[in-house]
Amino acid sequence: MSNLLTQAIARESVSRRPLWIMRQAGRYLPEYRKLRTRYSFKELSRNPELATTVTLQPIERFPLDAAIIFADIMSPIPALGVDFEFNPGPEIAEPIRTLAAVKALHDPDPEEVAPEVIAALKLTQKELPKETALLGFCGAPWTLAAYLVEGRGKNGFPKLRALARTEPKILHLLLERLSKLMARYLIRQAEAGADAVQIFDSWAGLLSRSDWEQLVRPHLEAMLDTVGKSNVRRILFLQNAPHLVEAYATLPTDVLAVDWRENLPNLQAKYGDRIAFQGNIDPAILIGGAEPTRTATLELLRQVKATGHIVNLGHGILPDTPIESVQALVEVVHDES
Amino acid sequence: MSNLLTQAIARESVSRRPLWIMRQAGRYLPEYRKLRTRYSFKELSRNPELATTVTLQPIERFPLDAAIIFADIMSPIPALGVDFEFNPGPEIAEPIRTLAAVKALHDPDPEEVAPEVIAALKLTQKELPKETALLGFCGAPWTLAAYLVEGRGKNGFPKLRALARTEPKILHLLLERLSKLMARYLIRQAEAGADAVQIFDSWAGLLSRSDWEQLVRPHLEAMLDTVGKSNVRRILFLQNAPHLVEAYATLPTDVLAVDWRENLPNLQAKYGDRIAFQGNIDPAILIGGAEPTRTATLELLRQVKATGHIVNLGHGILPDTPIESVQALVEVVHDES
C-alpha cells in the first residue's frame, strides 16, 4: 500500500516528509497512563485487543504517519522456552551462557512466535486510517542476545562482552538462531499487515568495529537479506554506536535510523543515493517544551533533504515529555508541505 | 622525576611499556574487600591514611608502574557547597539546573578543595617505590556537570541534554566554574607529588559533535591549557564517545586514553607524532580468565607501537575479575622487555 512512509522508504518524492515517534504509544500519553492503572505492561502487550487500543492512542491524538504495533522486543522470546519477567526491564530467569543452554532453546513453529503480536497487527490494520502506515518491529539478534546472555539490562553488558571474547562459538550459534527466528517473525508481521518493519539494535555499540565485523555482522546481514528477499521494507535502528554507523549504512536495509549523536546531512550526502534515513531529534529537547522542539525540528528540516527522510526522534520519547512538545513537532513537519 | 610512565608520556624510548589499571585499587582485590567490611567507601576516600593504604594495595601485590590516588571524581565537589551521597553512585541533594543555583556555588580557596586527597598524595609519595609513578586525577567539567545537573548517574542523562539545548548559558557558566576549579585542583595535586594527572571524561559521548564543539570543548580546552602551562602532564580519558575521539586527539593533552571500542593502531598512526596513547584492553576479557587476557594483551602489544604507549584497560577493572587475569596481564607486559 502506498502512503507517505512507504514513499519515503522508496526515496520517492513526497508531498511532505512522514513523521512517527519511537515509543509514541507510551507513558507520556495521559490515556496510556490511565490504562496502565488497570493493566500491567505485560497484560497490555499480551492481549491483542488491548495492544491495538494502545497502538491507536497516539494516532487518535496526533496526525502521525505511522502506527507501530504495541509490543516488546522480548515478545518472541517465550517461544524459545526462555523464562523472564519485566522489572521494569527484562530479567532472564536462567541466562544463556553455555552451548548446552543455546542447544536447549526451543525451535518453535512460526505460529508459536508471539501470536498476540500477529493478532494485534491484524486488528490494528482494520481500524487504522488508510493513509497511516502500520509498522512491525523486532530486536536485532545482538540486542536480544545481550539480554539473554547478561540476564538483564546492565551498563556495558560485561558478561556478554566476556563471552564474545572467550566463547565466540556459543554466541555465533545463539545469534544464528535469533537471526533466523527474527527473519521469520518479521515476514509474518508483514503478512499480517505491516507496511514496514523496524529492527532495533539498541545495544549495537558494545564491541569494537573489528569484533563486530567478525561476530555480529554476518548474522544481522543474513536476517536483513532474508527479510528483503520477501520484499518486506526494512528500517534498521542503531543506538549509541557512532563507530559502527558507516558499517550499518552498507548493510542490506532500506532505511537507516540513527540517534541524535549522528550527523544526518553527512550520512545522507554519502549514502542517500542508496538508502533512506530516519531521525534524529534528541528526545531530551522535547522535555524543554514546545519552543526548543520547534527550533530543533526546523533546523532538522533545513539541514536534511526531504527525499528519503522519515522524521523521528533519535531515541524513544521520554515519559515526562509535555504533550505540547509533540504538538509542536507535528505542526512544524506539517507546515513544511 | 623520570620513570617508565613519564618517559612514555614524553614519547621517549622505554625499556618496556608502562602498565597501570584503571580502578586498580578496588573491589577485585581481596585486601580491599576486607577493608570495606570495616569502612565505607566514603570513610576510605576521606581519610588520608586509609586512602594511602588503599592506593598502595595493588602496588604491593603487582609490579605496576603507577599508583593512582584513591579518591572519587566527586571529591572536590563538597568545596562548592553541594551536598551528595553515594548510593552507590553519587546522588545530589539539590541538582544544579538554574542560573541562581550555579551562582550560589561557593568559590573555595585552593586549600579547601579536597584537602584529604592532597594529604593522601603527600603520604603516598613518601611510601611509594622510587620507580613507581604517582597519578592524580579529576573528573572532566562535562562529566562532573552531568552528575550535578542530572542529580545522579541516569542512562543518557536526559535532563542534562535538555538543559544543554534550552539553557546553554547556565551550562556554560557551570562548565566554566568547574573548568577553573579542576585546573587549580590538578595543579595542586602535582605540587603534592603527582607525576601526572588523568582527567576522566566518562560521559563525554552524550552530545553530537557540533553541540559538543559549541558547549563543551572551550571549557575542557581551557582547563587542559591551564594545567599544561604549569607543566603538569595530562592524560585525557574519554569513554563511549567514538564520534568525538578525533576531536579529543587534537585537544591540548599529552596522552589520550581510549576505551576498547577504539582502534588504537589507527589513532597512533594519525596522531602518534604529537601525543601518546593509553589503553585499551576490554576489561570484560579479564572476566574470562588468564588465557583470554594473555591473548588480548599479546595482540595489543603486537598492534600498537611501544613508543608513546601506556598499557591499560579500556575502562575500569570489573569487581569480579579474577586475580589470575591481572597476573597474566602483568606478565605479558613484563615479558616484552
Boltz contact constraints between the chains, C-beta under 6 A:
constraints:
  - contact:
      token1: [A, 158]
      token2: [B, 284]
      max_distance: 6.0
  - contact:
      token1: [A, 158]
      token2: [B, 318]
      max_distance: 6.0
  - contact:
      token1: [A, 161]
      token2: [B, 282]
      max_distance: 6.0
  - contact:
      token1: [A, 161]
      token2: [B, 284]
      max_distance: 6.0
  - contact:
      token1: [A, 162]
      token2: [B, 284]
      max_distance: 6.0
  - contact:
      token1: [A, 162]
      token2: [B, 287]
      max_distance: 6.0
  - contact:
      token1: [A, 162]
      token2: [B, 288]
      max_distance: 6.0
  - contact:
      token1: [A, 165]
      token2: [B, 285]
      max_distance: 6.0
  - contact:
      token1: [A, 165]
      token2: [B, 288]
      max_distance: 6.0
  - contact:
      token1: [A, 165]
      token2: [B, 292]
      max_distance: 6.0
  - contact:
      token1: [A, 166]
      token2: [B, 288]
      max_distance: 6.0
  - contact:
      token1: [A, 166]
      token2: [B, 292]
      max_distance: 6.0
  - contact:
      token1: [A, 208]
      token2: [B, 261]
      max_distance: 6.0
  - contact:
      token1: [A, 242]
      token2: [B, 242]
      max_distance: 6.0
  - contact:
      token1: [A, 242]
      token2: [B, 243]
      max_distance: 6.0
  - contact:
      token1: [A, 243]
      token2: [B, 242]
      max_distance: 6.0
  - contact:
      token1: [A, 243]
      token2: [B, 261]
      max_distance: 6.0
  - contact:
      token1: [A, 261]
      token2: [B, 208]
      max_distance: 6.0
  - contact:
      token1: [A, 261]
      token2: [B, 243]
      max_distance: 6.0
  - contact:
      token1: [A, 282]
      token2: [B, 161]
      max_distance: 6.0
  - contact:
      token1: [A, 284]
      token2: [B, 158]
      max_distance: 6.0
  - contact:
      token1: [A, 284]
      token2: [B, 161]
      max_distance: 6.0
  - contact:
      token1: [A, 284]
      token2: [B, 162]
      max_distance: 6.0
  - contact:
      token1: [A, 285]
      token2: [B, 165]
      max_distance: 6.0
  - contact:
      token1: [A, 287]
      token2: [B, 162]
      max_distance: 6.0
  - contact:
      token1: [A, 288]
      token2: [B, 162]
      max_distance: 6.0
  - contact:
      token1: [A, 288]
      token2: [B, 165]
      max_distance: 6.0
  - contact:
      token1: [A, 288]
      token2: [B, 166]
      max_distance: 6.0
  - contact:
      token1: [A, 292]
      token2: [B, 165]
      max_distance: 6.0
  - contact:
      token1: [A, 292]
      token2: [B, 166]
      max_distance: 6.0
  - contact:
      token1: [A, 318]
      token2: [B, 158]
      max_distance: 6.0
